[in-house]
Amino acid sequence: EPQVARDDVIKGTDDDAIISKLSAVNLGYLDDPFVKHFVKRPSRRPPLINRGSYLRTRSLDTFTEQFIKTSVITQSASTHSPTTTATTTTPAAVAGIKKQIVSLGCGSDTRYFKFKANGLSVHKYFEIDFPESTAKKAAVIKKNKAFTDIIGDPDLKLGLGGTEIYSKDYCLLSGDLREFTESIVPKLKAQGFDTSLPTLFLSECVLIYIQPGDSDAIVNWVGTNMDASLFVVYEQINPADAFGAMMLRNLRARQIELPGIHAYPSLKSQEERFTSRGWQAAQAVNMNRLHESLSEQEMKRISSLEIFDEVEEWQLLADHYCVAWAYQAKPQQSEPHRAQ
Ligand code: SAM
């Protein structure tokens, strides 16, 4: 099967993700007024999927929030508890620190808009996906005041045939993550990406679709070239047990392959994908752990949203998804950057 056909299937995985996210928003699991603009035909997903989308979004939101609110990278990683938020530092206390976020394979993700609408922003927020995907996203953003108001830059420009957006703090860039070092890095740098600034790299259900050699190159480049970075990955694990085999069969029926799952099939190997490449610390937890770490109050809230009695099925499913995070900071980088 030609690579172009395979790539088309991978681009389509975003449609599925955003429909599921909207289902979770519409039922009250998540609060995000931006998601609906990316979905033409909303559809209600089963409780199992809604809970999964909710936890996935919430856990990456928590990392993002802590990264923005905390003054040092190592601190934000080490004090991290996946579903609670840091209360020790306030945004005002660290407002002077310049930071960057890079979302690899952003698809229709709305995190930049949701956070900035809530007063949480960074110096530069970069998003990257295939040109076909970014063209759709750029069109939605450009035609909706809800989005352009949040970007808040009268000089916002579209580029490369409408596949890219450049503005003061938000850049949507098109490219192939399999050519990260050769083509994505120069594009980032041309838009003001600065390797000396503390940076959060987000990869939500993305690296799993590319060959491990290519995702390793990204992890390597970030670990070697950034002064201080936090890398957060969310993806499937455990392909070998009965549920894992079924999951892969179901995906294969839709022509979706997960090359990454064979290279990083476990929590331990997810941690080692970073620590073996010189990252200072890494930790991976599965969705059951994330689920258990919800507060009693939050658990009560989501339990009231719809009937949820697929508990055993949920535990099996949740055992096959994980969030892994790693950080590295160069030793001389002890003082955080401050804006003039
Ligand atoms: N991160 C988003 C989220 O969680 O909502 C989208 C996830 S979607 C399952 C996977 C995304 O990764 C798709 O938008 C796809 O186009 C993108 N992607 C996969 N391989 C890519 C590559 N080689 N280069 C650029 N983008 C890629």
Boltz pocket constraint, residues with backbone or C-beta under 6 A from the ligand:
constraints:
  - pocket:
      binder: B
      contacts: [[A, 7], [A, 10], [A, 11], [A, 12], [A, 13], [A, 14], [A, 17], [A, 18], [A, 104], [A, 105], [A, 106], [A, 107], [A, 108], [A, 109], [A, 128], [A, 129], [A, 130], [A, 133], [A, 175], [A, 176], [A, 177], [A, 178], [A, 203], [A, 204], [A, 205], [A, 206], [A, 209], [A, 210]]
      max_distance: 6.0
